[in-house]
Amino acid sequence: MVNHFHRDLIAVARSTNMRFTFLCLTLFAAPVVLAQDYVNDAALNDGYNIINRNPFASLYGVSSQQPGQIPAAGELSGAFQLEFANNFASSTAAGDTVVLDGESIYATLDMRRGFGNGWSGGLEIPLVNHSGGFLDGIIESWHDLFGIDDDRDATQKDQLDYRYSRGATTLADVDDSVTGFGDVRLNIGKSLIEGDETAASAWFQVKLPTGDAEDLTGSGAFDVSARLQGSQRLGTYTTLYGGAGIAWLGEGDVLADQQEDFAGSFTAGLSWQRWSRVALKVQLDGQTSLYSDAPDQVGSDAAQLSFGGSFYIGKRTIFDLAVVEDEINGDASPDFGIHMRVRRISQ
């Protein structure tokens, strides 16, 4: 009986339109809070911390959107972030063969502390899992519904095959499920402008080589990045936010001969907070190429579009939920992603 129930549950999951489900979840809280008084909330309108989770691009310390709120002196804030990235891309050209077929999960603990005078510091500790996952069938059903040809029918579902070879030389190969700690990131932030309608901050980050390059959970090198970001209220309900950064990439153990020395990144987003406890968002994140003389699938210029919302689930606790799509040069970023983050904000 349990086995029958398990099979039925899988069948239901595979036939469910995953993106429609998450859009419904994003909008679910809106009717509940329609009666609430509107209060503009800077923390609720913070952008998503979106990272390109292509297994080769995710290894490096490219800057991403940071919290807009700097904790006061002695105060702590924290977050737990969970990301699902489904990769499906392949290429054979000029002697290079790339296969990216698998699912990666990133669970990150993010802790921050305020030092006073607008300064804060913190660290991000990620746990990484590469496996066959469970989303292939759901994504395939979605593509079939809209007549999108992605060649998924010709491949085995829920398998793991992250592989890059040049000629007869295999440069990277992960085909067994692996779980391990990724590269830890240390952050220092400084508030530059802190107003009711305008805010700006500067961030400095160091990525430590605590992951495993062979398992594609780390690059094997130190990376350093700097970032400027800000937000601006546009009218009563809308906030425009964004940022840009540059990263110096240390010489790693993954495709070292092809790795770039620097990478740029940007974020541009719009948040619409019509209700006091809900903000709906759309966000675009992009980055420059991480490797030279390499196929697009390994980590060329890429952009990702995220859409979803942020909801108060407690007095000082916010839940972020977003669906992440590949947009520009789609093979360079995951085919589909789910971003979730629970954050405890400072007072």
C-alpha positions in Angstrom: 0.0 0.0 0.0 2.8 2.4 0.8 4.5 1.6 -2.5 1.3 2.3 -4.4 0.9 5.6 -2.5 4.5 6.5 -3.3 4.1 5.8 -7.0 0.8 7.8 -7.1 2.6 10.7 -5.4 5.4 10.7 -7.9 2.8 10.5 -10.8 1.0 13.6 -9.4 4.3 15.5 -9.0 5.4 14.8 -12.5 2.1 15.9 -14.0 1.9 19.1 -12.0 2.8 22.3 -13.7 5.7 23.2 -11.4 6.0 26.8 -12.4 2.3 27.5 -12.1 2.4 25.9 -8.6 5.2 28.2 -7.4 3.5 31.2 -8.9 0.4 30.3 -7.0 2.5 30.0 -3.8 4.0 33.4 -4.5 0.5 35.0 -4.8 -1.1 32.9 -2.0 -0.5 35.4 0.8 -1.9 38.4 -1.0 -5.6 37.8 -0.3 -4.7 37.2 3.4 -3.2 40.6 3.8 -5.5 42.8 1.6 -7.0 44.2 4.8 -3.6 45.1 6.3 -2.5 48.7 6.3 0.4 49.5 3.9 3.8 50.1 5.4 6.9 50.4 3.2 9.5 47.9 4.5 13.1 48.1 3.3 13.9 44.6 4.4 10.9 43.1 2.7 11.9 44.9 -0.6 15.5 43.4 -0.5 16.6 41.7 -3.7 17.2 38.0 -4.1 20.7 36.6 -3.6 20.8 34.9 -7.0 24.0 33.0 -8.1 24.5 31.2 -11.4 24.3 27.6 -10.3 25.8 26.1 -13.5 28.1 23.6 -11.9 31.2 25.2 -13.5 30.1 28.9 -13.0 29.0 28.4 -9.4 32.5 27.5 -8.2 33.8 31.1 -8.2 33.2 34.1 -5.9 31.3 36.3 -8.3 29.5 39.0 -6.4 25.7 38.8 -5.9 23.0 40.9 -4.3 23.6 41.4 -0.6 21.2 42.5 2.2 20.2 46.1 2.0 19.8 46.4 5.8 23.0 46.7 7.9 22.5 45.4 11.5 23.1 47.9 14.2 26.1 47.5 16.5 26.0 44.2 18.4 22.8 43.0 16.5 22.7 39.7 14.6 20.8 38.7 11.5 20.8 35.4 9.8 19.3 33.4 6.9 19.0 29.9 5.6 19.0 29.7 1.8 17.9 26.6 -0.2 18.4 26.5 -4.0 17.5 23.8 -6.6 19.2 24.1 -10.0 18.3 21.7 -12.8 21.0 21.7 -15.5 20.4 20.3 -19.0 22.7 21.2 -21.8 25.3 19.6 -24.1 27.6 20.4 -26.9 30.2 18.7 -29.1 32.3 21.1 -31.2 36.0 21.7 -32.1 37.1 18.7 -30.1 35.3 19.8 -26.9 32.5 17.7 -25.4 30.3 19.1 -22.6 27.4 17.3 -20.9 25.5 19.0 -18.1 22.6 16.8 -17.0 21.8 16.8 -13.4 20.4 18.6 -10.4 22.3 20.6 -7.8 21.1 21.6 -4.3 22.8 24.4 -2.4 21.9 24.9 1.3 23.6 28.0 2.7 23.7 29.3 6.3 24.3 33.1 6.2 25.1 34.9 9.5 25.8 38.7 9.9 26.7 41.0 12.8 26.6 44.8 13.1 29.8 46.6 14.3 28.4 50.1 14.4 28.9 53.2 12.3 27.2 51.4 9.4 29.6 48.5 9.3 28.8 44.7 9.4 30.5 41.4 8.8 29.4 37.9 8.2 30.0 34.6 6.6 28.1 32.2 4.3 28.6 28.4 4.8 27.2 26.3 1.9 26.5 22.6 1.7 26.4 21.3 -1.9 24.7 18.2 -3.4 25.0 17.1 -7.0 22.6 14.3 -8.0 20.1 13.2 -10.6 17.4 15.0 -8.7 13.6 14.8 -9.3 12.6 17.8 -11.5 13.3 16.3 -15.0 9.8 14.9 -15.5 8.1 18.0 -14.3 10.1 20.3 -16.5 9.6 18.0 -19.5 5.8 18.1 -19.0 5.9 21.9 -18.9 7.9 22.1 -22.1 5.6 19.6 -23.8 2.6 21.7 -22.8 4.0 24.7 -24.6 5.6 22.8 -27.5 9.2 23.6 -26.4 11.7 21.1 -28.0 14.5 20.5 -25.5 15.6 16.9 -26.4 14.8 15.7 -22.8 12.7 12.9 -24.3 15.9 11.3 -25.7 17.8 11.1 -22.3 17.3 9.2 -19.1 15.4 11.1 -16.5 16.9 12.1 -13.2 20.5 11.1 -14.0 23.7 12.9 -13.0 26.3 13.5 -15.7 28.5 16.7 -15.4 31.3 16.2 -17.8 33.8 18.2 -19.9 36.5 16.7 -22.1 38.9 18.2 -24.6 40.0 15.7 -27.2 40.9 12.5 -25.3 41.5 14.4 -22.0 38.7 14.4 -19.4 38.9 17.8 -17.6 36.0 17.3 -15.2 33.6 14.3 -14.6 31.0 13.9 -11.9 28.5 11.1 -12.4 28.0 9.8 -8.9 26.0 11.7 -6.3 28.2 13.8 -4.1 27.5 15.9 -1.0 30.0 18.2 0.6 30.7 21.7 1.9 31.2 24.4 -0.7 33.5 27.4 -0.5 32.8 29.6 2.5 32.4 33.3 1.8 33.4 36.1 4.3 31.5 39.5 3.9 32.2 43.0 5.1 29.5 45.7 4.4 29.3 49.4 4.8 26.2 51.5 4.6 26.8 54.6 2.4 23.2 56.1 2.3 20.5 55.1 4.7 17.2 57.0 4.1 13.5 56.3 3.9 13.5 56.5 0.0 17.2 56.0 -1.0 19.8 53.5 0.3 23.2 52.5 -0.8 26.0 50.2 0.5 29.4 48.8 -0.4 30.4 45.2 0.0 33.7 43.4 0.1 33.9 39.6 0.0 36.5 36.8 0.2 35.8 33.3 -0.9 37.8 30.6 0.8 38.8 27.3 -0.9 36.9 25.0 1.5 35.1 22.9 -1.1 36.3 20.1 -3.3 37.3 20.9 -6.9 37.2 17.3 -8.0 33.5 17.0 -6.9 32.7 20.5 -8.3 31.8 21.8 -4.8 34.6 24.4 -4.8 37.2 26.0 -7.1 40.3 25.3 -5.0 41.3 29.0 -4.9 40.7 32.2 -3.0 38.5 34.8 -4.8 38.0 38.5 -3.8 35.1 40.7 -4.9 33.8 44.2 -4.4 30.3 45.5 -5.0 28.2 48.6 -4.9 24.4 48.4 -4.6 21.4 50.5 -3.8 17.7 51.0 -3.9 15.3 53.8 -4.7 11.6 54.1 -4.0 9.5 55.0 -7.0 6.1 56.2 -5.8 4.1 54.6 -3.0 4.4 50.9 -3.7 7.4 50.3 -5.9 11.1 50.0 -5.2 13.9 49.8 -7.8 17.0 48.1 -6.6 20.3 46.8 -8.1 24.0 46.5 -7.9 27.2 45.8 -9.8 30.5 44.2 -8.8 33.9 43.0 -9.9 35.6 39.8 -8.7 39.3 38.7 -8.9 39.4 35.0 -9.4 42.3 33.1 -7.9 43.9 30.3 -10.0 41.7 27.3 -9.2 41.9 23.6 -9.8 39.0 23.4 -12.3 39.9 24.2 -15.9 42.8 26.3 -14.6 44.3 26.9 -18.1 41.0 28.4 -19.4 39.9 30.3 -16.3 39.5 34.1 -16.5 41.2 36.4 -14.0 38.3 38.7 -13.5 34.5 38.6 -13.7 31.8 41.2 -13.6 28.2 40.9 -12.4 25.1 43.0 -12.0 21.6 42.9 -10.5 18.5 44.9 -11.5 15.2 44.3 -9.8 11.7 45.8 -9.1 9.7 45.2 -6.0 6.0 46.0 -5.6 4.8 46.1 -2.0 1.0 46.8 -2.2 0.4 45.1 1.2 2.2 45.4 4.5 3.4 41.8 4.6 4.0 40.9 1.0 6.2 42.2 -1.8 6.2 40.8 -5.4 9.4 41.0 -7.3 11.1 40.5 -10.7 14.9 40.5 -10.9 17.5 40.1 -13.6 21.1 38.9 -12.7 24.0 38.7 -15.1 27.7 37.9 -15.2 30.6 37.9 -17.6 32.4 34.8 -18.9 34.4 32.8 -16.4 36.5 30.8 -18.9 38.1 31.6 -22.2 38.4 29.2 -25.2 35.6 27.1 -23.7 32.1 26.1 -24.8 29.1 28.3 -23.7 27.9 25.5 -21.4 31.0 25.8 -19.2 30.5 29.4 -18.2 30.2 32.1 -20.7 28.3 35.4 -20.3 24.9 34.6 -18.8 21.7 36.2 -17.4 18.9 34.8 -15.3 15.4 36.1 -14.7 13.8 35.6 -11.3 10.2 36.2 -10.3 8.3 35.6 -7.1 7.7 37.3 -3.8 8.8 37.9 -0.2 6.4 37.3 2.8 6.5 38.0 6.5 6.0 34.7 8.3 6.8 36.1 11.7 7.4 39.5 13.4 11.1 39.6 12.2 11.1 36.6 9.8 10.8 36.9 6.0 10.4 34.0 3.5 11.7 34.7 0.0 10.5 32.5 -2.9 11.4 32.8 -6.6 11.5 30.8 -9.8 14.7 31.3 -11.7 14.9 31.0 -15.5 17.8 31.1 -18.0 17.4 34.1 -20.3 20.5 35.1 -22.2 22.8 32.4 -23.6 20.6 29.9 -21.7 23.2 27.0 -21.9 25.5 29.0 -19.5 23.0 28.8 -16.6 20.6 26.2 -15.2 17.6 25.4 -17.3 15.3 25.9 -14.3 15.8 26.9 -10.6 14.0 27.4 -7.4 15.2 29.9 -4.8 14.0 29.9 -1.2 15.4 31.9 1.7 14.2 32.3 5.3 15.8 35.3 6.9 15.7 36.7 10.4 16.2 40.5 10.2 17.6 42.8 12.9 15.3 45.2 14.7 
